């Protein structure tokens, strides 16, 4: 099965354009609705409605998420995930399914969404590795690994020597200690 699209040269259509129906107008959709506060990487559902073609044709929707990304055209309800914190202004528009160049203006209102970083959690490091029997005054190196920030932040390490002293905070998961008598 195939289709033939005819486009008058006078209106300057490209090979990918479908000509608009004569005098077709698409009404602007309502401001998107959905959560106004979320966290980065959290999928949330947003929707819009209210657009129609004056010719009774089916319409589909596109969302501008306010972060430089547009959704693909489709259903009036979508999931969105932001990967950066900030305030983003979501809006929507509609187009005719049969004549995709017939588009509505953007929704009159925008939904301001505040995207926050989730609380930071850090996984515990593994049990330190190093010598467990030393003579007094002999230095030994101890190392650990496995600690991870859920936000991807760099970590610092401090060793508690179990005798009331600790190492200084270090960006490397290793420290040197010598026990006194």
N, C-alpha and C positions, 0 to 999 in steps of 0.2 A: 504494500500500500504506500502511496506517496501523495504529496500535496503540492500544488502549484500556488505560489504567491505572486500576485501581480501588483506592481507598485508603479504609479505614474512617475515618469522621469521629472516632471515639474516640481514634485515635492522633495526630491533628492534622497530617496531611500537608499540604504546600503543593502548589501546582500543578506544581512542578518535581521533587518527590520521587517516587521509586519505592519502594514499600513493601519492607521487608526480608522475606526469606523467613523463615518461622517457625523460630526456633531456629538460624539460620545464624550461624556464627562464622568469622572469618577469622584465621588465625594470623599473628603478627607476623613480618616478614621479618628476615633476617640484617642485621647492621650493614653499611652500604655499604662496598664495596671500591673501591680506585683509588689514584692517586697521593696521597701525604701532603704533598708539597711541590710547588708550582707557582709560576708568575709571573702577574701581572695580565695580562688579555686573552689568556691561553693556554688554548685549549680542551682539556679533559681528559675522559677517559671514566670513568664510575663505574657500578657495578652493584650489585644486590642480588638475593636469591633466597629461596626457602624458604617463602613464604606459600602457604596453601591454604585452600579453603573446605571445611568439614566436609560440605557437600552435593555436593562435586565440581565446583562451578561454576568457570569461569575467573576469574582475578584479574588486576588491573592495579595498577601501582605509582605512587606519588608521592614525590618527594624534597623535603625541606626542606634548603636549602643553607646554612642558618645565617647568611644575610645578609639575612633578611627576605623572601626570595623562595621560592615553592614552584613546583615543576615542574607541568606539566599531567599528568593521569593517563595512563598508557600502559605502555610496555615496561619491563622490569627493568634495562635498560642505557641510560644517558643521557650526553650531553656537557654540561659545565658550564664557564662562564667567569666568573671574578670580576673586577670592575673596580676593586676596592680591595684594598690590602694588609691583612693581618691573619690571625688564626687563626679559622677557621670550622668549625663542627661540623655535619657532614652526617648526616642520618638519613632513614629511609624508612618508609613504611607501605603497606598494600595494601587493596584493596576488591574486592568482587564485581562483575564486569562486568554480570551480569544484575540484581543488586540493589545499586546503587551506595551505598545508605545503610548497607550491611553493611561495616564497615571494621575493620581490625585496629588494635591499638595501634601506636604508633611503635616502631621497632626498639629492642631493649634496649640496643644499643651505638650510639655515634656515632663517626664517623670525623673526627678532627681534621685539618684541612687547613691548612697554613701557606702563605699566599699572599704572595709577595714581589714587590717592584718589580723589573723587569729592570734590568741594568746600564744606566746612562745613556750614550747616545752622542749626539754633536752633529755635525751635518753641517757641512762647512767653509763659510765665507761666500764670496760671490763676490769676484772681484778688485776692490779698492777703485777707486772712480771719483773723479777730481779732476784738477787741473792737473798736467801732467808736466814743464813747463818753467817755472821760476820764477826771479826775481831773488832774490838773497840778502836775507833779512829780510822778504820779502813773505809774508803769511799766506794760506793756502788751506784750503778745507774739503774733506775727503775722506769719502766715504760707501761703505757696503757693504750687502749684504742676503743673504738666502738661508739663513742659519744656523738650524737647527731642532733642538730637543731632542726625542728620541723619547719623553720623559716629559711633554712639554708645559711644561717649566719655562721661565721667563723667562731671557733670556741677557744677558750683558754682553760688551762688545767692547773690545779693545785693539789699537791700530795699532802695528806695528813699522815705524819710519821708514827702516830700512835703513842707518842711520848710527850704530848703537849706542844709540839712544834709542827709547823707546816712549811712547805716550800713556798716560794713566791709564785704568783700567777704567771704562767708561761703560755705562749702560743703553740708550743710543741708539747706533745704528750709524753714528755720525759723529764726526769729530775735526778739530781745526784744528792746522796745523803751519806753522812758518816755518823755513827752513833758514838756518843761519849760514854764512859763508864758510869 
